[in-house]
Every structure is written in structure tokens, then in C-alpha cells.
Amino acid sequence: MQLILPLFPFDTKMISGLLGVREVDQMVHYIANGLPVFSHGVEDIQSFRFVTSNFIHQGLCGQSDIARSFNIPIGSVKRNLKKFREEGEAAFFSEDKRRGHSHKIRGSVLERIQKKLDKGQSTNSIAKEEKLTEGSIRYRIIIGDLKKKVLH
């Protein structure tokens, strides 16, 4: 039986002895042992995080190989690998995007702030009076819980 050596295209950047990557027409292609195994768009960062974590998990390369090859901090690689191992593929492609919330602005506090906004008071002065951050008030305005009076 004859062994066939893995052949990689000439423009392949080797991540490890088994794994290479190349870009063609705005698509990133990953090649393992000479065979294409995954591809994604150049701008698709979530797919990049998923596939590189998956390759490390499978033993095709090490964390330092990914950090060195793509010039990214080793901490990012470790964080993505942990996310992959704990939550799986869904953690990278979930439609449920994380949204912040301001747990202090509810009920009567929300009504009190709205009355002050209606009178034209600034978010900064309201935040100081209510002992809140101005950002939490601005967040509630952005998501539509509070309406800021528009001055003409």
C-alpha cells in the first residue's frame, strides 16, 4: 500500500503540520491533511472563532498555533475554546444576542425619571439625583422605555 502525502496549495499558510488556511475570493478555506474541511467569509468572525476552537478541541493544532498564525491574543483563543467546550457550536451562532438591562430602573423609578425628562431635565442631572449612571438612563431611552423630550 502506498502512502499519499497531504498536498496543500502553494499559497496555503500552515497553522500546524496538519492544518493550513488560505483565502480565495473573500472566503477563508481551512485545509486538513490536504483536504478542505471548512470555509467562511472573510468578515465572519463568529465562524472563525467556532472553527479555530473546534480545530484545537480535535487536536489538529494548539492554542499557540492559532494565536501565532492569525496574530491574535492567546487570551482570546483560550476564551473562545472555553466557550466552545462549555456551550458548543450554539454559543457562536445563537440568535439570542446578549442584551444589557438596567435592573435599578423599574416601576416607580422609571415613572419618576420619565416625569423629569418630560420637564426637560438633563439625563446627567437625573442620574445624579437618582444615584444612577447616566448610561443606564440613556440605555432605557435607546430601547424605548423612556422618551426624551425633543426641544425645537
Secondary structure, DSSP 8 states (H G I E B T S, - for coil): ---------TT-EESSSSEEEEEETTEEEEEETTEEEEEEETT-HHHHHHHHHHHHHHTSS-HHHHHHHHT--HHHHHHHHHHHHHH-THHHH-S-------TTS-HHHHHHHHHHHHTT--HHHHHHHHT--HHHHHHHHHTTSS------
